[in-house]
Amino acid sequence: MQKTICSRAWGVLLLLALALSSSAFAAPSLSYRLSMPEPHTHYFEVEMRLQGFKGKNLDVTMPVWAPGSYLIREFPKNVEAFEAYVGNSRVNSFKTDKNTWRVAHGGKDVTVKYKVYAFELSVRTSFIDASHGYLNGTSVFMYPEGHKDLPSTLTVVPFKGWSKVSTGLPPVSGQAFTYKAPNYDVLADSPIEIGNHEILSFESNGVKHEVAMYGEANYDPARLTADMKKVTEEATKVFGELPLNYYLFIVHNLPAGGGGLEHLNSTTLHATRTAYGTERGYKGFLNLVAHEYFHLWNVKRLRPIALGPFDYNQENYSHMLWVSEGFTTYYADVIMRRAGFTSEREHLDKIASSITSVENTPGNKVVSAAQSSFDAWIKQYRPDENSYNTHLSYYSKGALLGMLLDTEILKATNGTKSLDDALRALYEEYYKKKKRGFTDKEFQEGIEKFTGRSMNDFFQRYVYGKETPDYNAFLGNVGITLTDLNKTTNEPLLGAGISTASGRPMVTSVTRNGSAWQAGLNVNDEIIAMNGYRVTDDINRQVPAYAVGDVLELLISRGGQLSILPVTLLKDQTLKYRADLAPTATDAQKKNYLKWTSAK
C-alpha cells in the first residue's frame, strides 16, 4: 500500500514538473487589437498582447519607413499615450531611442497600449477620419525587438456603423474581422481599409481579385473590372504564374490624386474621382493598375538582395531601383499595348515622350541610374528647386534602360526571346529556387544569358555611367526610327520656371546652362519689369517674340533689393522626339517588333 501511494505521488510530481517545464519553454505569442472609437480625432488605438517573453525587459519597436517608399518618415513621431500593463497593474516603460520603447515586464505576460495620430492620406502613410480608416502597417504596428518572425493575429474593431474591412491578410475562421500574419513583414506589408466602401470583384487566372473603392467616383463597375482583368492577365503572362490565392486593390477616389504603393498581395492606388470619365484619365488609371500589379513579381518577389529582409530602423540601400521601379514603369506601358488599351501610334508617342523627358533633364548628365537609385533616400522624395539640374528619376531612366535591353535580347535571339524571358528566368532562379534577392552582378549575368554576350559595356556606359545611348541603334532592332523635331529650329529659350500664384512673377527654377542660368537669375527673384515695361505674367510667353542673341533687361527684386539683370537669350537646346515605324524595316525587325508588342 505504501509503495502504491509513493508511486502515485511521484507520478503527480512528474506531471507537475513536465507542466512547469512546458510552461517555461512555451513559445512567445503576439496578438494585436486595433480600434478607432473616435475617428474624427484621427487616432487609431492599438493593444499588443505579448505572452511568453522571458527576461526582465522587453523592447518594442516601430519602423521609421515604409517599404516601397524610400524615405525615412519617422513614424514614431505620431505615437502617444504609450503604456504597458501586467494584468491590471501598470509597469514601467521608457524610450531608449527614437523608435524603441523598453517595457519592464519582469518575465510576465504584458499588454502594451498606445495611440497613433493618423491624418496623412497617402499611399505610404495612415489616415482616419469620420468617413473611413486606412493604414499601412509600418506606421501603426510595433513589434517585439528580435522577434520579427513571430506569427501574430490582428483583431480590427471598426467604428460603430462601419461594416467592412479589406486587407490582404488571411482571415481567422469563425472570428469576425480577425486576421493572421505569419510574421511582422507580412503584417506590415498588408494595408487595411476600414469603413463602408464599395467592394468590386473579378477573377483573373483562377484567382479572386477584389477592389475596395473608397469615395464617390464616375466609374462603371462592370467596365472597370473587365478592363482590370485584362491588365492583370496580361501582366501574369510575363512571369507565367500568379503566386498567390487572393489579391486586393485599395482605391482612394479623391478630388485630386495619383500614385500607388505595392504590397505582397495587394496595392493601394490614389485616383482623381472624375478621371474615369475621360479617355486619358481612364487609361492613366489602368496604367497605374498595370504598374502596381507588376510589382507583385518585380520587387515583391524578384528583388535586389538589399530589399529584404528589411531593416525597418534605417535606410536599405540599393543600386537597383532602376530595375525595380524603372522596369515596372516600362512594363506598365507594354502591358497597356499588349492588352489593347493603347494604339500603335499612342505607344510610339509614349516611347518618344519618355526619351524626350529624360534627355531634356539636366540631371541626366549629372547622375547615373545606379546612383539615382542609391540616393533615393535623400533625393527622390525630397525634391527642391535645383533637383531638376542634379537628379534623375530612376523610374524614367530605368524604363528606358529596360526598353533598350529588351530590344538587345530580341536582336540577339532573332525575335525568339525577350526581356520577359530574362525576368522569368531570374524569377525562377532567385525567388523560387534560391529564395533570396539577386546581387547587381547576378542581375547583369541573368541578362547576359539571353543576349549571349558580355553586357559590361552597356552597364558601365548607361547604368553606372551617364552616356547618352544611341537610341536609333537600339530601336532599330525593332524597326523604329527616332527623329528630333527641334533639330532644325532656332528659337530662344529663357530656361526659367516662373509662377504667378502669388500675384507676382516669381522665379521657381533655373535650368542648368540656359539663358537665365548664365545671366545669374535666381530662384525666388521677383520679375518686376522687362525692357522697361512692367510685367504681371510669366515672361516665358513673350520670349518667342525675340530672337537668339537678343538681350532682355529684367528689373528684379532679390531680397527686397532692386537691380537690373541683362539676360542674353540662348538657343533652345531642348529635344522633341517622334518615333515611327521605319518604312524600310526588314523582316527580322518586323518579327522583333511583333514579338515585342504582342502577348507572350
Backbone hydrogen bonds, N-H to C=O, Kabsch-Sander energy under -0.5 kcal/mol:
donor,donor_aa,acceptor,acceptor_aa,energy
5,I,1,M,-2.0
6,C,2,Q,-2.3
7,S,3,K,-2.1
8,R,4,T,-2.2
9,A,5,I,-2.5
10,W,6,C,-2.7
11,G,7,S,-2.0
12,V,8,R,-2.5
13,L,9,A,-2.5
14,L,10,W,-2.4
15,L,11,G,-2.3
16,L,12,V,-2.4
17,A,13,L,-2.6
18,L,14,L,-2.5
19,A,15,L,-2.3
20,L,16,L,-2.6
21,S,17,A,-2.7
22,S,18,L,-2.8
23,S,19,A,-2.4
24,A,20,L,-2.5
25,F,21,S,-1.6
26,A,23,S,-1.1
29,S,51,Q,-2.7
30,L,151,P,-0.5
31,S,49,R,-1.6
32,Y,153,T,-2.8
33,R,47,E,-2.1
34,L,155,T,-2.9
35,S,33,R,-0.5
35,S,45,E,-2.7
36,M,157,V,-0.7
41,T,38,E,-2.1
42,H,39,P,-1.7
43,Y,38,E,-0.6
44,F,116,V,-2.4
45,E,35,S,-2.8
46,V,114,Y,-2.9
47,E,33,R,-2.1
48,M,112,V,-3.1
49,R,31,S,-2.9
49,R,47,E,-0.5
50,L,48,M,-0.6
50,L,110,V,-3.0
51,Q,29,S,-2.4
51,Q,49,R,-0.6
58,L,103,V,-2.3
60,V,101,W,-2.8
61,T,143,Y,-2.9
62,M,99,N,-2.3
64,V,312,Y,-2.5
66,A,69,S,-0.7
69,S,66,A,-2.3
71,L,69,S,-2.0
73,R,64,V,-2.5
73,R,71,L,-0.8
74,E,64,V,-1.4
77,K,74,E,-1.8
78,N,75,F,-2.2
79,V,76,P,-1.8
80,E,115,K,-2.1
83,E,113,K,-2.8
84,A,91,V,-0.5
85,Y,111,T,-2.7
86,V,89,S,-2.8
87,G,85,Y,-0.6
89,S,86,V,-1.9
91,V,84,A,-2.6
94,F,102,R,-1.8
96,T,100,T,-2.1
97,D,100,T,-1.1
100,T,97,D,-1.0
101,W,60,V,-2.8
102,R,94,F,-3.7
103,V,58,L,-3.1
103,V,101,W,-0.5
104,A,92,N,-2.7
104,A,102,R,-0.5
105,H,56,K,-0.6
105,H,103,V,-1.5
106,G,56,K,-2.7
107,G,55,G,-0.7
108,K,105,H,-1.6
110,V,50,L,-2.5
111,T,85,Y,-3.0
112,V,48,M,-2.8
113,K,83,E,-3.2
114,Y,46,V,-2.0
115,K,80,E,-2.9
116,V,44,F,-2.6
117,Y,78,N,-2.6
118,A,42,H,-3.3
118,A,116,V,-0.5
120,E,126,S,-1.9
122,S,120,E,-1.5
125,T,122,S,-0.6
127,F,134,Y,-3.2
128,I,118,A,-2.0
129,D,132,H,-2.3
133,G,194,I,-2.8
134,Y,127,F,-3.4
135,L,192,I,-2.0
137,G,188,A,-0.6
138,T,188,A,-0.7
139,S,136,N,-1.3
140,V,137,G,-1.7
141,F,137,G,-2.9
143,Y,61,T,-2.1
145,E,59,D,-2.9
147,H,144,P,-2.2
150,L,147,H,-1.5
152,S,181,A,-2.5
153,T,30,L,-1.0
154,L,179,Y,-2.9
155,T,32,Y,-2.4
156,V,154,L,-0.5
156,V,177,F,-3.0
157,V,34,L,-3.3
162,W,159,F,-2.5
163,S,195,G,-0.8
164,K,195,G,-2.5
166,S,193,E,-2.9
168,G,191,P,-0.6
172,V,178,T,-3.1
173,S,171,P,-0.6
175,Q,172,V,-1.8
176,A,174,G,-0.5
178,T,175,Q,-1.4
179,Y,154,L,-3.1
180,K,170,P,-2.3
181,A,152,S,-2.7
184,Y,148,K,-3.3
187,L,183,N,-1.8
188,A,184,Y,-3.3
189,D,185,D,-1.2
190,S,187,L,-1.2
192,I,135,L,-2.1
193,E,166,S,-2.5
194,I,133,G,-3.1
195,G,164,K,-2.4
198,E,213,M,-1.9
200,L,198,E,-0.5
200,L,211,V,-2.6
202,F,209,H,-2.4
204,S,207,V,-2.5
207,V,204,S,-1.8
208,K,245,N,-0.6
209,H,202,F,-2.9
210,E,247,Y,-2.4
211,V,200,L,-2.7
212,A,249,F,-3.2
213,M,198,E,-3.3
213,M,211,V,-0.8
214,Y,212,A,-0.8
214,Y,251,V,-2.9
218,N,273,R,-2.1
219,Y,217,A,-0.6
224,L,220,D,-3.1
225,T,221,P,-2.4
226,A,222,A,-1.8
227,D,223,R,-2.3
228,M,224,L,-2.6
229,K,225,T,-2.0
230,K,226,A,-1.5
231,V,227,D,-2.1
232,T,228,M,-2.6
233,E,229,K,-2.3
234,E,230,K,-2.1
235,A,231,V,-2.2
236,T,232,T,-2.0
237,K,233,E,-1.3
238,V,234,E,-0.6
238,V,235,A,-1.1
239,F,235,A,-0.7
240,G,236,T,-2.3
244,L,242,L,-1.7
247,Y,208,K,-1.8
248,L,265,N,-1.6
249,F,210,E,-2.9
250,I,248,L,-0.5
250,I,267,T,-2.9
251,V,212,A,-3.1
251,V,249,F,-0.6
252,H,250,I,-0.5
252,H,269,L,-2.9
253,N,214,Y,-2.9
253,N,251,V,-0.7
254,L,252,H,-0.7
254,L,271,A,-3.0
261,L,268,T,-1.8
263,H,266,S,-1.7
264,L,189,D,-0.7
267,T,248,L,-1.8
268,T,261,L,-1.9
269,L,250,I,-3.3
270,H,259,G,-2.8
271,A,252,H,-2.6
272,T,257,G,-0.5
273,R,254,L,-3.0
275,A,272,T,-2.3
277,G,274,T,-1.4
278,T,275,A,-1.6
282,Y,278,T,-2.9
283,K,279,E,-2.5
284,G,280,R,-2.1
285,F,281,G,-1.9
286,L,282,Y,-2.2
287,N,283,K,-2.4
288,L,284,G,-1.8
289,V,285,F,-2.4
290,A,286,L,-2.5
291,H,287,N,-2.4
292,E,288,L,-2.5
293,Y,289,V,-2.4
294,F,290,A,-2.0
295,H,291,H,-1.0
296,L,293,Y,-1.6
297,W,294,F,-1.4
298,N,294,F,-2.3
299,V,297,W,-1.2
299,V,302,L,-2.7
300,K,295,H,-1.7
301,R,297,W,-1.8
302,L,297,W,-3.2
303,R,301,R,-0.9
305,I,438,F,-2.6
307,L,304,P,-1.7
308,G,306,A,-0.8
308,G,309,P,-0.8
312,Y,310,F,-0.7
314,Q,311,D,-0.8
317,Y,315,E,-0.6
323,V,320,M,-1.6
324,S,320,M,-2.1
325,E,321,L,-2.9
326,G,321,L,-1.4
327,F,322,W,-0.5
327,F,323,V,-1.0
328,T,323,V,-0.6
329,T,325,E,-2.2
330,Y,326,G,-2.3
331,Y,327,F,-2.9
332,A,328,T,-1.8
333,D,329,T,-1.3
334,V,330,Y,-1.9
335,I,331,Y,-3.2
336,M,332,A,-1.9
337,R,333,D,-1.7
338,R,334,V,-2.9
339,A,335,I,-2.5
340,G,337,R,-1.3
341,F,336,M,-2.2
342,T,336,M,-1.2
347,H,343,S,-2.3
348,L,344,E,-2.3
349,D,345,R,-2.5
350,K,346,E,-2.0
351,I,347,H,-2.0
352,A,348,L,-2.4
353,S,349,D,-2.6
354,S,350,K,-2.4
355,I,351,I,-2.2
356,T,352,A,-2.5
357,S,353,S,-2.5
358,V,354,S,-2.1
359,E,355,I,-2.6
360,N,356,T,-1.4
361,T,358,V,-1.4
363,G,388,Y,-1.8
364,N,361,T,-2.2
365,K,362,P,-1.9
366,V,363,G,-1.3
367,V,363,G,-2.4
370,A,463,V,-2.2
372,S,368,S,-2.5
373,S,369,A,-1.8
374,F,370,A,-2.1
375,D,371,Q,-2.4
376,A,373,S,-1.4
377,W,374,F,-0.6
378,I,375,D,-1.6
379,K,375,D,-1.7
381,Y,376,A,-0.9
382,R,379,K,-1.2
387,S,384,D,-1.4
389,N,386,N,-1.2
390,T,386,N,-1.1
390,T,387,S,-0.5
391,H,387,S,-3.0
397,K,393,S,-2.2
398,G,394,Y,-1.1
399,A,395,Y,-1.8
400,L,396,S,-1.5
401,L,397,K,-2.3
402,G,398,G,-2.3
403,M,399,A,-1.9
404,L,400,L,-2.5
405,L,401,L,-2.4
406,D,402,G,-2.1
407,T,403,M,-2.2
408,E,404,L,-1.8
409,I,405,L,-2.2
410,L,406,D,-2.2
411,K,407,T,-2.1
412,A,408,E,-2.4
413,T,409,I,-1.9
414,N,411,K,-1.2
415,G,410,L,-3.0
416,T,413,T,-1.4
421,D,418,S,-0.7
422,A,418,S,-1.4
423,L,419,L,-2.6
424,R,420,D,-2.4
425,A,421,D,-2.1
426,L,422,A,-2.2
427,Y,423,L,-2.5
428,E,424,R,-2.1
429,E,425,A,-2.3
430,Y,426,L,-2.8
431,Y,426,L,-0.6
431,Y,427,Y,-1.2
432,K,427,Y,-1.8
433,K,428,E,-1.5
434,K,429,E,-2.3
436,R,430,Y,-2.7
438,F,303,R,-2.3
443,F,439,T,-2.1
444,Q,440,D,-1.9
445,E,441,K,-2.3
446,G,442,E,-2.0
447,I,443,F,-1.7
448,E,444,Q,-2.2
449,K,445,E,-1.3
450,F,447,I,-1.7
451,T,447,I,-1.4
452,G,448,E,-1.9
459,F,455,M,-2.5
460,Q,456,N,-2.8
461,R,457,D,-2.1
462,Y,458,F,-2.8
463,V,458,F,-0.7
463,V,459,F,-1.2
464,Y,459,F,-3.2
465,G,459,F,-0.6
467,E,461,R,-1.9
471,Y,469,P,-1.5
473,A,470,D,-0.7
474,F,470,D,-1.7
475,L,471,Y,-3.2
476,G,472,N,-1.7
477,N,474,F,-1.6
478,V,475,L,-1.7
479,G,476,G,-1.5
480,I,475,L,-2.1
481,T,580,D,-2.9
483,T,578,R,-2.6
485,L,483,T,-0.8
485,L,576,K,-3.5
487,K,484,D,-1.2
489,T,486,N,-1.2
493,L,570,L,-1.8
497,G,509,S,-2.3
499,S,506,M,-2.9
503,G,500,T,-1.9
506,M,499,S,-2.9
506,M,504,R,-0.7
507,V,525,D,-2.6
508,T,497,G,-3.1
509,S,497,G,-1.2
511,T,495,G,-2.7
514,G,511,T,-2.1
515,S,493,L,-0.6
516,A,494,L,-2.6
518,Q,514,G,-2.6
519,A,515,S,-1.8
520,G,516,A,-1.2
520,G,517,W,-0.5
521,L,516,A,-2.3
524,N,507,V,-3.2
525,D,522,N,-1.7
526,E,557,S,-2.3
527,I,505,P,-2.5
527,I,525,D,-0.5
528,I,526,E,-0.8
528,I,555,L,-3.0
529,A,555,L,-1.5
530,M,533,Y,-2.9
531,N,553,E,-2.9
533,Y,530,M,-1.7
535,V,528,I,-2.5
539,I,537,D,-0.6
541,R,538,D,-1.7
542,Q,539,I,-1.6
543,V,539,I,-1.2
545,A,542,Q,-1.8
546,Y,543,V,-2.5
549,G,569,L,-2.7
550,D,547,A,-2.2
552,L,567,V,-2.9
553,E,551,V,-0.5
554,L,552,L,-0.8
554,L,565,L,-2.6
555,L,529,A,-2.7
555,L,553,E,-0.5
556,I,554,L,-0.7
556,I,563,S,-2.9
557,S,526,E,-2.3
558,R,556,I,-0.5
558,R,561,Q,-2.6
559,G,557,S,-0.5
561,Q,558,R,-1.5
563,S,556,I,-2.0
565,L,554,L,-3.3
565,L,563,S,-0.5
567,V,552,L,-2.7
568,T,566,P,-0.5
569,L,550,D,-3.0
569,L,567,V,-0.6
570,L,493,L,-0.7
572,D,491,E,-3.6
573,Q,571,K,-0.5
578,R,483,T,-2.0
580,D,481,T,-2.3
582,A,479,G,-2.8
585,A,582,A,-1.7
590,K,586,T,-2.3
591,K,587,D,-2.2
592,N,588,A,-2.3
593,Y,589,Q,-2.3
594,L,590,K,-2.3
595,K,591,K,-2.2
596,W,592,N,-2.2
597,T,593,Y,-2.1
598,S,594,L,-1.3
